[in-house]
């Protein structure tokens, strides 16, 4: 299985605006998700995991998910984990709302 943890910025760039709280998922996350999942098994999509057309499993994980799950407040990190477990592809805005309570 492959795990894709991607920093959604390049050196010298600012984070994409949608990662800061507007549309559902960062544009680059959507781009990676769409390319990797094209022709794959839709039933295998859960918690950021997908299976591509070659049967290889990938997890598309925005860095913010890792940061929110590592919150020292167990209630906040637990709410983030509960929210993530309900998702197919990771929705950054929903994670942030869960974290905020």
Order of alpha helices (4+ residues) and beta strands (2+ residues): beta-alpha-beta-beta-alpha-alpha-alpha
